[in-house]
Each structure stands twice: as C-alpha cells, then as structure tokens.
Amino acid sequence: MGSTHETNTLSMNARDMAEGAKWGA
C-alpha cells in the first residue's frame, strides 16, 4: 500500500507540474 501511495503522489506531482507549466506559460 505504501508503494501505491508513493506512485500516486508521484503521478499527481508530475501532472501538477505539467498543468502548472501549461497554465503558467
């Protein structure tokens, strides 16, 4: 379960960064 949580966090963080760049640009 810990690994799943880490994967979810990484996925959310990566998506957040991508969306931030898209909206910020």
Backbone bond lengths (Angstrom), bond angles and torsions (degrees), N, CA, C in turn:
res aa  C-N    CA-C-N  psi(-1)  N-CA   C-N-CA  omega(-1)  CA-C   N-CA-C  phi
1 M - - - 1.466 - - 1.534 109.48 -
2 G 1.339 115.71 -35.72 1.462 118.38 179.05 1.516 111.20 -61.05
3 S 1.332 115.83 -44.19 1.469 118.82 -178.73 1.523 109.94 -63.29
4 T 1.335 116.71 -38.15 1.467 119.70 -179.75 1.524 109.45 -63.16
5 H 1.335 115.45 -42.08 1.466 118.95 -179.66 1.528 109.64 -63.01
6 E 1.328 116.54 -42.31 1.467 119.87 179.98 1.520 110.04 -62.48
7 T 1.323 116.28 -43.49 1.471 119.57 -179.31 1.517 109.67 -62.55
8 N 1.322 116.45 -42.76 1.467 119.35 179.73 1.524 110.28 -61.73
9 T 1.327 116.33 -42.78 1.465 119.82 -179.48 1.510 110.35 -62.88
10 L 1.333 116.87 -43.54 1.463 120.28 -179.62 1.516 109.77 -63.99
11 S 1.320 116.50 -43.18 1.474 119.59 -179.10 1.526 109.82 -63.19
12 M 1.324 116.47 -44.60 1.465 119.80 -179.55 1.520 109.95 -64.19
13 N 1.345 116.55 -41.32 1.458 119.89 -179.30 1.516 110.41 -64.10
14 A 1.325 117.08 -43.65 1.469 120.60 -179.51 1.522 109.72 -63.69
15 R 1.324 116.62 -43.63 1.468 119.80 -179.82 1.533 109.73 -65.91
16 D 1.321 116.30 -39.33 1.458 119.87 179.53 1.525 110.12 -61.71
17 M 1.334 116.86 -43.79 1.462 120.55 179.73 1.519 110.00 -63.28
18 A 1.324 117.37 -42.51 1.466 121.11 -179.33 1.525 109.68 -63.67
19 E 1.321 116.97 -45.16 1.464 119.66 -179.44 1.526 109.82 -67.12
20 G 1.328 117.23 -38.94 1.466 120.51 179.29 1.521 110.38 -59.93
21 A 1.319 117.34 -43.12 1.465 120.83 -179.91 1.522 109.91 -66.95
22 K 1.335 115.98 -38.90 1.468 120.03 -178.13 1.535 109.97 -66.10
23 W 1.333 115.89 -45.64 1.465 118.67 -177.47 1.524 110.94 -78.94
24 G 1.347 116.03 -33.76 1.468 119.16 -177.28 1.520 111.77 -70.52
25 A 1.332 117.23 -36.30 1.470 120.63 -176.43 1.518 109.21 -64.88
